C-alpha cells in the first residue's frame, strides 16, 4: 500500500514538472517555428527576385 502511494506521488510530481516545462517551452517553440517560416518565405522571395529560379508566370 505504501509503495503504491509513493508511486502515485512520484507520478504526480512528474506530471507537474512536465506541465510546468511545457508551459515555459511552448512560447520559444512557437517563436522558433514562426522564425523558420519567415526565413523560408524570405529566401523563397529572394530566389524569385534574383531570377535564380524560374518565375511562376513563365
Secondary structure, DSSP 8 states (H G I E B T S, - for coil): -HHHHHHHHHHHHHHHHHHHHHHHHHHHHHHHHHHHHHHHHHHHHHHHHTTSS--TT-
